[in-house]
């Protein structure tokens, strides 16, 4: 008898915890959907803003850098190039220290590239997190209402059962929708950022080589 009472007590505790979690789970799902919509707006703003002005004429830019007689002219070529603002800032920072040795410039270039990649990774991590959490909380929102729904079914209360099933379906859709939207955004951003990093690394290596050649020829 004691064992049966203990089982009932544990079941009651678990049922109470599940019912307590229902509202927070729904709130989290709403926040995840809002965050996914916000990230979509950010992506569109990025595509229609600075990215629209991005021109990938790297051979032309490299040729201009090669023809520049000094760091000041190379900086002017970078300023006039169709690059992202942060790409320009990183390359100009690389040219802003003429007193650095080649090894010091290489170390600075590696640090600048690592900083930009870390920033891009943080941006992608936000949508990756939404893509992972969406289905989890959607599943929680699906399972939690099923408990009262099953009890209502046993009591013949079809209204409570229908409400529980409706909540379960709604939370599933919300979680999957947020995850799907976030996954698409992450995929697009990862493709963009790989190209940004590749362009920045290529230009940094070209600048290091050109500066080295100019110093050796001076």
LUMFI-230773 format. One line per 2 residues: their letters; for each residue x, y, z of N, C-alpha, C, O. Coordinates in steps of 0.2 Angstrom, whole numbers, plus 5000, padded with zeros to 4 digits. Layout:
! LUMFI-230773
A	X/Y/Z/X/Y/Z/X/Y/Z/X/Y/Z  ...
This chain:
! LUMFI-230773
XX	5004/4994/5000/5000/5000/5000/5004/5006/5000/5003/5011/4997  5010/5006/5004/5014/5012/5004/5017/5013/4997/5018/5019/4995
XX	5019/5007/4994/5023/5008/4988/5018/5011/4983/5020/5016/4979  5011/5009/4983/5007/5012/4978/5006/5019/4980/5005/5023/4975
XX	5005/5021/4986/5005/5028/4988/5011/5032/4986/5010/5038/4983  5017/5029/4986/5023/5033/4984/5022/5034/4977/5024/5039/4974
XX	5020/5029/4973/5020/5030/4965/5015/5035/4964/5016/5039/4959  5009/5035/4967/5004/5041/4966/5007/5047/4967/5006/5052/4964
XX	5011/5048/4973/5014/5054/4975/5019/5057/4969/5019/5063/4968  5023/5052/4967/5028/5054/4962/5024/5056/4955/5026/5061/4952
XX	5019/5053/4954/5015/5054/4948/5012/5061/4948/5012/5065/4944  5009/5062/4954/5006/5069/4955/5012/5075/4955/5010/5080/4952
XX	5017/5073/4958/5023/5078/4957/5025/5080/4950/5025/5086/4948  5026/5074/4946/5028/5075/4939/5022/5079/4935/5024/5083/4931
XX	5016/5077/4937/5010/5080/4933/5010/5088/4935/5008/5092/4931  5011/5089/4941/5011/5096/4943/5017/5100/4940/5016/5106/4938
XX	5023/5097/4940/5028/5100/4936/5027/5102/4929/5028/5107/4926  5024/5097/4926/5022/5097/4919/5017/5103/4917/5018/5107/4913
XX	5012/5103/4922/5007/5108/4921/5010/5115/4922/5008/5120/4919  5015/5116/4927/5018/5122/4928/5022/5124/4923/5023/5130/4921
XX	5025/5120/4919/5029/5121/4913/5026/5123/4907/5029/5126/4902  5019/5122/4907/5015/5123/4900/5016/5131/4898/5017/5132/4893
XX	5014/5135/4903/5014/5142/4901/5021/5145/4899/5022/5148/4894  5027/5143/4903/5033/5145/4901/5035/5143/4894/5039/5146/4891
XX	5034/5137/4893/5035/5134/4886/5032/5138/4881/5035/5139/4876  5026/5139/4882/5022/5143/4876/5025/5150/4876/5026/5153/4870
XX	5027/5153/4881/5031/5160/4881/5037/5159/4877/5039/5163/4873  5041/5154/4879/5048/5153/4875/5047/5152/4868/5050/5155/4864
XX	5042/5148/4866/5040/5147/4859/5038/5154/4855/5041/5155/4850  5035/5158/4859/5033/5165/4856/5039/5169/4855/5040/5172/4850
XX	5043/5169/4860/5050/5172/4860/5054/5170/4854/5057/5174/4851  5054/5163/4853/5059/5160/4848/5056/5162/4841/5060/5164/4837
XX	5049/5162/4840/5047/5164/4834/5048/5172/4833/5050/5174/4827  5047/5176/4838/5049/5183/4837/5056/5184/4835/5058/5188/4831
XX	5061/5180/4839/5068/5181/4837/5069/5179/4830/5073/5182/4827  5066/5174/4828/5067/5171/4821/5065/5176/4816/5068/5178/4811
XX	5059/5180/4817/5056/5185/4813/5061/5191/4813/5063/5194/4807  5064/5193/4819/5069/5198/4819/5075/5197/4815/5077/5201/4812
XX	5077/5190/4816/5083/5189/4812/5082/5189/4805/5087/5190/4801  5076/5187/4803/5074/5187/4795/5075/5194/4793/5077/5196/4788
XX	5072/5199/4797/5072/5206/4795/5079/5209/4795/5081/5213/4791  5083/5206/4800/5090/5208/4800/5094/5206/4793/5098/5209/4790
XX	5092/5200/4791/5095/5197/4785/5093/5201/4779/5097/5202/4775  5087/5203/4779/5084/5206/4773/5088/5213/4773/5090/5216/4767
XX	5088/5216/4779/5091/5223/4779/5099/5223/4777/5101/5227/4774  5102/5217/4779/5109/5216/4777/5110/5215/4769/5114/5218/4766
XX	5105/5211/4766/5105/5210/4759/5104/5216/4755/5107/5217/4750  5099/5221/4758/5097/5227/4754/5102/5233/4756/5101/5238/4752
XX	5106/5232/4761/5110/5237/4763/5117/5237/4760/5118/5238/4754  5121/5235/4765/5129/5235/4763/5130/5230/4758/5135/5231/4754
XX	5127/5224/4759/5129/5219/4754/5127/5220/4747/5131/5218/4743  5122/5224/4746/5120/5226/4739/5126/5230/4736/5126/5230/4730
XX	5130/5234/4740/5135/5238/4737/5142/5234/4736/5147/5237/4734  5141/5228/4739/5148/5224/4738/5149/5221/4731/5145/5218/4728
XX	5155/5223/4729/5157/5221/4722/5163/5217/4723/5168/5219/4727  5163/5211/4720/5169/5206/4721/5174/5206/4715/5175/5201/4712
XX	5177/5212/4714/5182/5213/4709/5189/5212/4712/5192/5217/4712  5190/5207/4715/5197/5206/4719/5203/5207/4714/5207/5210/4716
XX	5203/5204/4708/5209/5205/4704/5210/5212/4702/5216/5214/4702  5205/5216/4701/5205/5223/4700/5208/5227/4706/5213/5231/4705
XX	5206/5225/4712/5208/5228/4718/5215/5226/4719/5219/5231/4721  5217/5220/4718/5224/5218/4720/5229/5221/4715/5234/5223/4717
XX	5226/5222/4708/5231/5226/4704/5232/5233/4706/5237/5236/4705  5226/5236/4708/5227/5243/4711/5232/5244/4717/5236/5248/4717
XX	5232/5239/4721/5236/5238/4727/5243/5237/4724/5248/5240/4727  5244/5233/4719/5251/5232/4717/5254/5238/4714/5260/5239/4714
XX	5250/5242/4711/5252/5248/4707/5253/5254/4712/5256/5259/4710  5251/5253/4718/5251/5259/4723/5258/5259/4726/5261/5254/4728
XX	5261/5265/4726/5269/5266/4728/5270/5265/4735/5275/5264/4737  5265/5267/4739/5266/5267/4746/5259/5265/4750/5254/5263/4747
XX	5260/5264/4757/5254/5262/4761/5248/5267/4760/5243/5265/4760  5250/5274/4760/5244/5279/4759/5240/5277/4753/5234/5278/4753
XX	5243/5276/4747/5240/5275/4741/5236/5268/4741/5231/5267/4739  5239/5263/4745/5236/5257/4746/5229/5258/4750/5224/5255/4749
XX	5230/5262/4755/5224/5263/4759/5219/5267/4755/5213/5265/4756  5220/5271/4751/5216/5275/4747/5212/5270/4742/5206/5270/4741
XX	5216/5265/4739/5213/5260/4735/5208/5256/4739/5203/5254/4736  5209/5254/4745/5205/5250/4749/5199/5254/4751/5193/5251/4751
XX	5199/5260/4752/5194/5265/4754/5189/5265/4748/5183/5265/4749  5191/5265/4742/5187/5266/4736/5185/5259/4734/5181/5259/4729
XX	5186/5254/4737/5184/5247/4734/5177/5245/4737/5175/5248/4742  5174/5241/4733/5168/5239/4735/5168/5233/4740/5166/5228/4738
XX	5170/5235/4746/5171/5230/4751/5166/5232/4757/5163/5237/4757  5165/5227/4761/5161/5228/4767/5165/5233/4772/5171/5233/4772
XX	5161/5237/4776/5164/5242/4780/5169/5239/4785/5175/5241/4786  5168/5233/4788/5172/5230/4793/5178/5227/4789/5184/5226/4792
XX	5177/5224/4783/5183/5222/4779/5188/5228/4778/5194/5227/4778  5185/5233/4776/5190/5239/4775/5193/5241/4781/5199/5242/4781
XX	5190/5241/4787/5193/5243/4793/5198/5238/4795/5204/5240/4797  5198/5232/4794/5203/5227/4795/5209/5228/4791/5215/5228/4793
XX	5208/5229/4785/5213/5230/4780/5217/5236/4781/5223/5237/4781  5213/5242/4783/5216/5248/4784/5220/5248/4791/5226/5251/4792
XX	5218/5244/4796/5222/5243/4802/5228/5239/4800/5233/5241/4804  5228/5235/4796/5234/5231/4794/5239/5236/4791/5245/5235/4791
XX	5237/5241/4787/5242/5246/4784/5244/5252/4789/5248/5256/4787  5240/5252/4794/5241/5258/4799/5247/5258/4803/5249/5262/4807
XX	5251/5252/4802/5257/5252/4807/5263/5250/4802/5266/5245/4802  5266/5255/4799/5272/5254/4794/5278/5252/4798/5283/5250/4795
XX	5278/5254/4804/5284/5252/4808/5285/5244/4810/5290/5242/4812  5279/5241/4809/5279/5234/4811/5284/5230/4806/5284/5231/4800
XX	5287/5224/4808/5291/5220/4804/5286/5215/4801/5280/5215/4802  5288/5212/4795/5284/5207/4792/5280/5202/4796/5274/5200/4796
XX	5284/5199/4801/5281/5194/4806/5276/5197/4810/5271/5194/4811  5277/5204/4812/5272/5207/4816/5266/5208/4812/5260/5208/4815
XX	5267/5210/4806/5261/5211/4802/5257/5205/4801/5251/5205/4801  5260/5199/4800/5257/5193/4799/5253/5191/4805/5247/5189/4805
XX	5256/5192/4811/5252/5191/4817/5246/5195/4818/5241/5193/4820  5247/5202/4816/5241/5206/4816/5236/5204/4811/5230/5204/4813
XX	5238/5202/4805/5233/5200/4800/5229/5194/4803/5223/5193/4802  5232/5189/4806/5229/5183/4809/5224/5185/4814/5219/5182/4815
XX	5226/5190/4819/5222/5192/4824/5216/5195/4821/5210/5194/4824  5217/5200/4816/5211/5203/4813/5206/5199/4810/5200/5199/4811
XX	5209/5194/4806/5204/5189/4803/5201/5185/4808/5195/5183/4807  5204/5183/4814/5201/5179/4819/5195/5183/4822/5190/5180/4824
XX	5196/5189/4823/5191/5193/4826/5185/5194/4822/5179/5193/4825  5186/5195/4816/5180/5195/4811/5177/5188/4811/5170/5188/4811
XX	5180/5183/4810/5177/5176/4810/5173/5175/4816/5168/5172/4816  5176/5177/4822/5172/5176/4828/5166/5180/4829/5161/5178/4831
XX	5166/5186/4826/5160/5190/4826/5155/5187/4821/5149/5187/4823  5157/5185/4815/5152/5181/4811/5149/5175/4814/5143/5173/4813
XX	5154/5171/4817/5151/5165/4821/5146/5167/4826/5141/5163/4827  5147/5172/4830/5142/5174/4835/5135/5175/4832/5130/5174/4835
XX	5136/5179/4826/5129/5180/4823/5126/5174/4821/5120/5173/4822  5129/5169/4818/5126/5163/4815/5124/5159/4821/5119/5155/4821
XX	5127/5159/4827/5126/5155/4833/5119/5157/4835/5115/5152/4838  5117/5163/4835/5110/5165/4837/5104/5161/4833/5100/5158/4837
XX	5105/5161/4827/5100/5157/4823/5101/5149/4824/5096/5146/4824  5107/5147/4824/5108/5140/4826/5105/5138/4832/5102/5132/4833
XX	5105/5142/4837/5102/5141/4844/5095/5140/4843/5091/5136/4846  5092/5145/4839/5084/5145/4838/5082/5138/4835/5077/5135/4836
XX	5086/5137/4830/5085/5130/4826/5085/5124/4830/5082/5119/4829  5089/5124/4835/5090/5118/4840/5084/5118/4845/5081/5113/4846
XX	5083/5124/4848/5078/5125/4853/5071/5124/4851/5067/5122/4855  5070/5127/4845/5063/5127/4842/5059/5120/4843/5054/5119/4846
XX	5062/5115/4840/5059/5108/4840/5059/5105/4847/5054/5102/4849  5064/5107/4851/5064/5104/4858/5058/5107/4862/5054/5103/4865
XX	5057/5114/4862/5051/5117/4865/5045/5115/4862/5039/5115/4865  5045/5114/4855/5039/5112/4852/5036/5105/4854/5030/5104/4855
XX	5041/5101/4855/5040/5094/4858/5037/5095/4865/5032/5091/4867  5040/5099/4869/5037/5100/4876/5030/5102/4876/5026/5100/4879
XX	5029/5107/4871/5022/5110/4871/5017/5105/4868/5011/5106/4869  5020/5100/4865/5015/5095/4862/5014/5090/4867/5008/5088/4868
XX	5019/5088/4871/5018/5082/4876/5014/5085/4882/5010/5081/4885  5016/5091/4885/5013/5093/4891/5005/5093/4891/5002/5091/4896
XX	5002/5096/4886/4995/5096/4886/4991/5089/4885/4985/5088/4887  4995/5084/4883/4992/5078/4881/4990/5074/4888/4985/5070/4888
XX	4994/5076/4893/4992/5073/4900/4985/5074/4902/4981/5070/4903  4983/5081/4903/4976/5082/4904/4971/5080/4899/4965/5078/4900
XX	4974/5080/4892/4969/5078/4887/4967/5070/4888/4961/5069/4887  4972/5066/4890/4971/5059/4891/4966/5058/4897/4962/5054/4896
XX	4967/5062/4902/4963/5061/4908/4956/5063/4906/4951/5060/4908  4955/5069/4902/4948/5071/4900/4945/5066/4895/4939/5065/4895
XX	4949/5063/4891/4946/5057/4887/4943/5052/4891/4938/5049/4889  4947/5050/4896/4944/5045/4901/4938/5047/4904/4934/5042/4906
XX	4937/5053/4905/4931/5056/4909/4926/5058/4904/4920/5060/4906  4927/5057/4897/4922/5059/4892/4921/5066/4891/4916/5068/4888
XX	4926/5070/4893/4926/5077/4892/4930/5079/4886/4936/5080/4885  4926/5079/4880/4929/5080/4874/4931/5087/4873/4935/5089/4869
XX	4928/5092/4876/4930/5099/4875/4937/5100/4878/4941/5103/4875  4938/5098/4884/4945/5098/4887/4950/5094/4882/4956/5097/4881
XX	4948/5089/4880/4952/5085/4875/4954/5089/4869/4960/5089/4867  4949/5092/4866/4950/5096/4860/4955/5102/4861/4959/5104/4857
XX	4954/5105/4867/4958/5111/4869/4965/5109/4870/4970/5112/4868  4966/5103/4873/4973/5100/4874/4976/5098/4867/4982/5100/4866
XX	4973/5095/4863/4976/5093/4856/4977/5100/4852/4982/5100/4849  4973/5105/4853/4974/5111/4849/4980/5114/4851/4984/5117/4847
XX	4981/5115/4858/4987/5118/4861/4994/5114/4859/4999/5116/4857  4993/5107/4859/4999/5103/4856/5000/5104/4849/5006/5105/4848
XX	4995/5104/4845/4997/5106/4838/5000/5113/4837/5004/5113/4833  4997/5118/4840/4999/5124/4839/5007/5125/4841/5011/5128/4838
XX	5008/5122/4847/5015/5123/4849/5020/5119/4845/5026/5121/4844  5018/5113/4842/5022/5110/4837/5024/5114/4831/5029/5114/4829
XX	5018/5117/4828/5019/5121/4822/5024/5127/4824/5028/5129/4820  5023/5130/4830/5027/5136/4832/5034/5134/4832/5038/5138/4830
XX	5036/5129/4835/5043/5126/4836/5046/5125/4830/5052/5127/4828  5042/5121/4825/5045/5119/4819/5046/5125/4814/5051/5126/4810
XX	5041/5130/4814/5041/5136/4810/5048/5140/4812/5051/5142/4808  5048/5141/4819/5054/5145/4821/5061/5142/4819/5066/5145/4817
XX	5061/5135/4820/5067/5131/4818/5069/5131/4811/5074/5132/4809  5063/5131/4807/5064/5131/4799/5067/5137/4797/5071/5138/4793
XX	5064/5143/4800/5066/5149/4798/5073/5151/4800/5077/5154/4796  5075/5149/4806/5081/5150/4808/5087/5146/4804/5092/5148/4803
XX	5085/5140/4802/5089/5136/4799/5091/5139/4792/5097/5139/4790  5086/5141/4789/5087/5145/4782/5091/5151/4783/5096/5152/4779
XX	5090/5155/4788/5094/5161/4789/5101/5159/4791/5106/5162/4788  5102/5154/4795/5109/5151/4796/5113/5149/4790/5119/5151/4789
XX	5109/5145/4786/5112/5143/4780/5115/5149/4775/5120/5149/4772  5110/5154/4774/5112/5159/4770/5118/5163/4773/5123/5165/4770
XX	5118/5165/4780/5123/5168/4783/5130/5165/4782/5135/5168/4781  5130/5158/4784/5136/5154/4783/5139/5155/4776/5145/5155/4776
XX	5135/5155/4771/5137/5155/4764/5140/5162/4763/5146/5163/4760  5137/5167/4765/5140/5174/4765/5146/5175/4769/5151/5177/4766
XX	5146/5173/4775/5152/5174/4779/5158/5170/4777/5164/5172/4778  5157/5164/4774/5163/5160/4771/5166/5164/4766/5172/5165/4765
XX	5162/5168/4762/5165/5172/4756/5168/5178/4759/5174/5180/4757  5165/5181/4764/5168/5187/4767/5175/5185/4770/5180/5189/4769
XX	5175/5180/4774/5182/5178/4777/5187/5176/4771/5193/5178/4772  5185/5173/4766/5189/5171/4761/5192/5177/4757/5198/5177/4756
XX	5188/5182/4756/5190/5188/4753/5195/5192/4757/5200/5194/4755  5193/5192/4764/5197/5196/4768/5204/5193/4769/5209/5196/4769
XX	5204/5186/4769/5211/5182/4770/5215/5183/4764/5221/5184/4764  5212/5183/4758/5215/5184/4751/5219/5191/4751/5224/5192/4749
XX	5215/5196/4753/5217/5203/4752/5223/5204/4757/5228/5208/4756  5222/5201/4763/5227/5202/4769/5233/5199/4766/5239/5202/4767
XX	5233/5193/4764/5239/5190/4761/5243/5194/4756/5249/5194/4755  5239/5197/4751/5241/5201/4746/5245/5207/4748/5250/5209/4746
XX	5241/5210/4753/5244/5216/4756/5251/5215/4760/5256/5218/4759  5251/5209/4763/5257/5207/4767/5263/5206/4762/5269/5208/4763
XX	5261/5203/4756/5266/5201/4751/5269/5208/4748/5275/5209/4746  5264/5212/4746/5266/5218/4743/5270/5223/4747/5275/5226/4745
XX	5268/5223/4753/5272/5228/4758/5279/5225/4759/5284/5229/4759  5279/5218/4759/5286/5215/4760/5290/5216/4754/5296/5218/4754
XX	5287/5216/4748/5291/5217/4742/5293/5225/4741/5299/5226/4739  5289/5229/4743/5290/5236/4743/5296/5238/4748/5300/5242/4746
XX	5296/5235/4754/5301/5236/4758/5308/5233/4756/5313/5236/4757  5308/5227/4753/5314/5224/4750/5317/5228/4744/5323/5229/4743
XX	5312/5231/4740/5315/5235/4735/5316/5242/4736/5319/5246/4732  5315/5245/4743/5316/5252/4744/5324/5252/4746/5326/5258/4747
